[in-house]
Amino acid sequence: MEHVAAFVDAHLDRFIEELSAWVRIPSVSSDPARAGEVERSAQHLAAELRSLHATRVEIWPTAGHPAVFAEWLGAPGKPTLLVYGHHDVQPVDPLGEWTSPPFEPEVRAGRLWGRGTADDKGQVHIHSKAVETLFASAGRLPINLKMLIEGEEEVGSQHLGDLLRERATDLAADVVCISDTSMFGPNVPSLCVGLRGLTYLEVTVDGPAADLHSGMFGGAIGNPINALTTMLGALHDPAGRVRVPGFYDAVVPLSDAERRSIAALPFDEGAWLRSTGAPAPVGESGYTTLERLWARPTLDCCGIWGGFQGDGAKTVLPARAGAKVSCRLVPNQEPDDIARKVAATLERLAPSAVRVRVAVLHGGSPYLAPTEHPVYALAQRALHRAFGKPPVFMREGGSIPFVRTISDATGKPCLLMGFGQPDENAHAPNEWLDLENYRRGILSAAYLYEEIADMVISPGDAPARSG
Amino acid sequence: MEHVAAFVDAHLDRFIEELSAWVRIPSVSSDPARAGEVERSAQHLAAELRSLHATRVEIWPTAGHPAVFAEWLGAPGKPTLLVYGHHDVQPVDPLGEWTSPPFEPEVRAGRLWGRGTADDKGQVHIHSKAVETLFASAGRLPINLKMLIEGEEEVGSQHLGDLLRERATDLAADVVCISDTSMFGPNVPSLCVGLRGLTYLEVTVDGPAADLHSGMFGGAIGNPINALTTMLGALHDPAGRVRVPGFYDAVVPLSDAERRSIAALPFDEGAWLRSTGAPAPVGESGYTTLERLWARPTLDCCGIWGGFQGDGAKTVLPARAGAKVSCRLVPNQEPDDIARKVAATLERLAPSAVRVRVAVLHGGSPYLAPTEHPVYALAQRALHRAFGKPPVFMREGGSIPFVRTISDATGKPCLLMGFGQPDENAHAPNEWLDLENYRRGILSAAYLYEEIADMVISPGDAPARSG
């Protein structure tokens, strides 16, 4: 039996070859023409997992793309870990911007380049290679392991909720581990303990029945763009707070401990600002940039339109204007409640001379990990062993609705242990995976399985805190 | 010699045939492919005027489309009247909405339908048929008459200023008459004594260098749409006044007399509102709808754009947003001054986290007629004789920059004596001219020439009042 790290080092080139073979399958779930490739990707993964001593491997069809389920139940009395990931990938447009073709993975400068290398095939592969490594080094897994690798994450995990409900018994576990996020930065092992939620509204303002001449009617007929800008312009106060009654009612304040922990992170704000090209950082008074991004709710217009958008000067008083309004939410805000409050405020602010409609397009709840659960300390130990340094707790400003879907369905802590990087181009051309993170990721997963083997299983484990 | 009215009645069908022949020439000045048709329209008009005893008829080329000049100088010692009009027409799109083809004029229900029937060939024709009628009934014109019929009005009268400067001696006159506007309503003879001016700005707000993810960056990077709506939303106060410092400084208040005159007009506000499809009339507190439209300045957003405008929910923090902002101006506001003030206000309101650029796209000064000049009383008499009722003084909310161009260049009163109707579709499918207005228009023009024959010519005539 070889030592875990020695085995990984000895076989890393082959592991990368195997990952590359999977990446070559263009499993773009948003492209109906590639449904067969998503199916092929599932079959490919299933075959690999079957070769790794799984006690059960199945392809679970859905009304959309199939998921792969596998389990290793050879550790009676030990905790059960459910690993979640996905085998579908983002589209690749614009294709011309890729340095090497997205589905012809290539190693350059210590990175594996290709669509899905980081998001999420590479991170799923980390777990399968951890399984292989533990079997090679110990002849068995120290825990019971289940994997659910879905095929629809990039199209909104449409049938994940159904799977979690219908397969609840199959998926029963003590802890969930999701490897689909990024580390805080290079060589900063990280556990993600919070995600923002989202509510996304579309507001439409109707005035006259058709576009009117701004000279013949201007000044006596309500202008939908004027109305919309008046309404939207009133939604922030000068301190950058959202001026919607009740908006902050449910917000859980940052604890002093978490503020200290965030302040201690190796955050290069100047480099971050330069990466955006924006002239200055801004936001709600009284909070640092990371606090604003991770722990404070927002109201951002994602789009606006109305009237004449071409070159030159067309003197039109438009019939209609509209905007997309997105609020990022933090615990314990709930999307339905915030959507209602924003809609009511917009309707209250609307001048009488226009008609306002607000539609809720999308929502997702925020997530805050139950870091008092013992698995967090165990995961910290695993990452410390793999990276040679203790991991940080971080949050993400974005929303990953399936985390709450899984957390709510299982009632178990969801460990967000990711090995990507913030600039990995997960949804852009030239996606890459750092191969040193891949190597340390395999070690981290193997050590995690080892660490939690002796975790005391409490049937009363607190579900994830949520709002 | 026949009486004027009897001659018009006897020859009206032929007049309409002649006008129709001219309307058949598709002189769309905005369409480069139809430059030859604009030339043909000029030649057609020149030939007609030559047949009407003109002492001089010339086609004046410009860098764009040609104008037609004609003069009848057979009344030494009598006043000289310059008639302005245009022989180019608007485009016809969408063609499918025309009941009869735009360049195949057709008489239906007492109207002549076709592109240019009202704007402005029909109104120019009114003057040429008045000339023919006076020659037929009196053997001569009672005044000296000049006509300048340009070919670029629908593309902004780009070379009119040049013509007025270069041909100043040819165009010298005591009074200018422009027949290119509408009557207040059916059977309401009207003199237009005021026009609003215009300044048209484009404001661009730049934030990050490229679109960012609203989850990963929202709350800490300035959002150009949020900034733009905050800026634009602050430009009106709750009473509907424009909140730009100095905006109203130069505004000449309505006199009590003009307010009474406006209030006495046969304005059906309910019908007007229904024609717009808007739910309610609105505007600056303390003014009636007509006062708001004619005598109060405005600030209207004519267009706005930024971020994601498609279906669904894209969570983008956009790199840029922009808007078109049009201010209608009243005497004595000047476009350059107002543009500067609006731009300065937008820049002052801009958050520090975005960059704002304001471009001035277009401007035109407001016009207020010198109604104390004796020609206004004479024109009222002429219209009274033609329509059997005294005309009203009205204004228009729109801007006709060439009126100020002519007024400023000549320093003479510009009589705006129009025979169109507000709903004549001048710039839309199914343009029409009321043939009874056409008939009374010919009488009005003939009577106007008669009325001003004995007007005392004062070399010190006040130029048009202007701001």
Interface residues (C-beta under 8 A of the other chain):
Chain A: R196 L198 Y200 G207 P208 A209 A210 L212 H213 S214 G215 M216 F217 G218 G219 A220 I221 G222 N223 I225 N226 L228 T229 T230 M231 L232 G233 A234 H236 T276 G277 A278 P279 A280 P281 V282 G283 E284 T289 R292 L293 R296 P297 T298 L299 D300 C301 C302 G303 I304 W305 G306 G307 F308 Q309 G310 G312 A313 K314 T315 V316 L317 P318 A319 A321 A323 K324 S326 R328 P351 S352 A353 V354 R355 L361 H362 E396 G397 G398 S399
Chain B: R196 L198 Y200 G207 P208 A209 A210 L212 H213 S214 G215 M216 F217 G218 G219 A220 I221 G222 N223 I225 N226 L228 T229 T230 M231 L232 G233 A234 H236 T276 G277 A278 P279 A280 P281 V282 G283 E284 T289 R292 L293 R296 P297 T298 L299 D300 C301 C302 G303 I304 W305 G306 G307 F308 Q309 G310 G312 A313 K314 T315 V316 L317 P318 A319 A321 A323 K324 S326 R328 P351 S352 A353 V354 R355 L361 H362 E396 G397 G398 S399 P422
